[in-house]
C-alpha cells in the first residue's frame, strides 16, 4: 500500500517530566518512503503540568505536526486512545505511550509489512527477536504471557504479546471499530474485535523494551491485569460488541 502520513497517538497522564523526551524521539525518527508524522497528544486530566510541558514543546518545535487535546476529568488510558483515534487523519496509526519504554525508531519495522501490502495490522512483540529488553519484573512477564495465551484461545490468533503498546493499524480499520473500554481493557478489546474482521491480516515484529520501575513512573498494576482478564472473556468468549 501507499501511505502519506502516520498518526502517532500519545495518551498522557502525569508525564510532565518525560513527555518532551518521547516527543524528541518521535521528532528525530525518519519514516521510510517519505511518510509524514501527525502527532496527537491526549492529556487525560493530569494532576501535574503535562499540559504546560506539551504546550512549551509545541511552541519550540513548530516543525513537528502536534495536535493537543485534553480531558476535563480523568477517564483512563483507553478513553484517551479513543479521543486520539477519532482525531487521526493519517493513512496509518500507531499507539505510543508517553513514557520511554518503547523506541519510536522501530516505527519503520512495524511499517514494512503494511507498506509491502502484506498486513492490515502489526503488533510489536517484546517477546520475540533479538532487540534489547530491560530485565525487571518476573511476575509482570508471566502475567503478560498468561493474558496473551488466554486471549489467543478465544481469538484463534497466535500472538506472543497481546498487551504490547506498539500496535499499528490502517486507520480506517481502527476507526471502524466500536471501542468501549476506557482504561487498560483496551488491549484485549481491540485484539478481540480486530480478530473478528473477515480476512484481516495481522503480523508481529520483534521490538525493544525499556521498562520502567514503579519509582520511575510505571502505572499498571495487578488490578489492571484482572480487568484485562475480564475483558478477554467479555470480548473474546462472549463476543461483546
HELIX and SHEET records of a PDB file:
HELIX    1   1 UNK A   19  UNK A   28  1                                  10    
HELIX    2   2 UNK A   32  UNK A   34  5                                   3    
HELIX    3   3 UNK A   50  UNK A   60  1                                  11    
HELIX    4   4 UNK A   77  UNK A   87  1                                  11    
HELIX    5   5 UNK A  104  UNK A  106  5                                   3    
HELIX    6   6 UNK A  107  UNK A  115  1                                   9    
HELIX    7   7 UNK A  138  UNK A  155  1                                  18    
HELIX    8   8 UNK A  171  UNK A  175  1                                   5    
HELIX    9   9 UNK A  186  UNK A  195  1                                  10    
HELIX   10  10 UNK A  222  UNK A  232  1                                  11    
HELIX   11  11 UNK A  233  UNK A  237  3                                   5    
SHEET    1   A 7 UNK A  66  UNK A  70  0                                        
SHEET    2   A 7 UNK A  36  UNK A  43  1                                        
SHEET    3   A 7 UNK A   5  UNK A  12  1                                        
SHEET    4   A 7 UNK A  92  UNK A  95  1                                        
SHEET    5   A 7 UNK A 167  UNK A 170 -1                                        
SHEET    6   A 7 UNK A 121  UNK A 125 -1                                        
SHEET    7   A 7 UNK A 202  UNK A 206  1                                        
END                                                                             
